[in-house]
Amino acid sequence: MAKEFRFPDVGEGITEGEVVRWLVKEGDEVKSDETLAEIETDKAVVEMPSPYAGTVLKLHFKEKDLIKVGQVLVTIGEKGEAVPTAGPAPAGMPAASPAAPVRAAVPVRTGEVLATPKVRALAKELGIDIGAVQGSGPAGRITEDDVQAAKTKPAEKKPAMRIKAKYDLFGSLERIPLRGVRRATAKKMRESLDHAAHVTHFDEADVGPLAALREKMKAEAEGKGVKITYLPFIVKALIEALKLHPTLNSTLDEEEGEIVVRKYYNIGIAVDVPDGLIVPVVKMADEKSVMDIAVEIQELAKAARDRTLDLADLKGGTFSVTNVGVIGGDAATPIINYPEVAILATMRIADRARVENGAVVVKKTLPLCLSFDHRVVDGAEAARFTKDLIRFLEAPEHP
């Protein structure tokens, strides 16, 4: 009997994905656990394994199509078998383990309508297409109440035809689908702006001594195959400042009306990828050396760009850093990585003219831009935090 393989709930709040690539075609014979397709979610690209063997009867989506959790991805059965009409997703479909990269068997349901003869007769009497009724019973079984509800439900209006213009008054247009990482980034930014009261504090650190320490450690890092940047040093200084100002390492439980302070330090590092922004997390960064953090950031950044990150690499962040300075600029207003309450943007390190003891001197400085949720952190506290961060940056130690 033909079986429908539905896009599973892989956890992490993921509700949809994009079909990146089919690894099979209709008519192919597949083995149990053979990878059918690669699906890109807003977290990572995951492989979809077949839960059983058989012939691929139908691919229900094309590459680049969006698919919702519970929708039929592929139908597998015996060669030459008819493809049943796809039914609704089973009620209460269990979630796959978030820790597993979608390599477990997935709940499936055959294409037949689950209903008793009595319910079928009622649907026929009322002129209801029972195949279009959403079942509320066990395993999606259709009840008499479901049929009665379908009778009273107003007919859905067909959407009006939409015409997408290829030109406007001034010239031609190109439309780029908002998909994958870019779509996830857009949703995340909007969520943050809707939930947090954003304020940005600006300051600057003299990083001449830090530059000298980094230069001294270059040879050691290169011997380990690591290109050491300023970022690992910034992370270490950041953690020391967070220990003195714990509310910046917290989250706001809006339902309970409580500020939840995290007693651990998992630092998210924003990574620029071609189609958006990904923030892998350096776990327990307070327990790691500068060199350890440098190695981990390099590995995470590469995995983010290659889209080989595990979902676990994106979880558990308590504070985020976005290093804009590698590209340039002197100031920015970063958006908080909600539900965190603060984010630090580090800008371009450069020689700048500054006044010291009445004289103009050249200093190697690092502009710092701290965005924080004013519901949790006051402006004075943000300023004190930044001053302590500067203090640690200006007096670095070899960890």
Buried (B, 14 or more C-beta within 10 A) or exposed (E): EBBBBBBBBBBBEBEBBBBBEBEBEEEBEBEEEEBBBBBBBBBBBBEBBBBBEBBBBBBBBEEEEBBEBBBBBBBBBEEEBEBBEBBBBBBEBEEBEBEEBBEEEBBBBEBEBBBEEEBBEBBEEEEBEBBEBBBEBEEBBBBEEBBBBBEEEEEEEEEEEEEEEEEEEEEEEEEEEEBBBBBBBEEBBEEBEEBBEBBBBBBBBBBBBBBEBBEEBEEEBEEEEBEBBBBBBBBBBBBBBBEEBEBBBBBBEEEEEEBEEBEEBBBBBBBBBEBBBBBBBBBEBBEBEBBBBBBBBBEBBEBBBEBEBBBBBBBEBBBBBBBBBEEEEBEBEBBBBBBBBBBBBBBBBEEBEEEEEEEEEEBBBBBBBBBBBBEBBEEEBBEBBBEBBBBBBBEBEEE
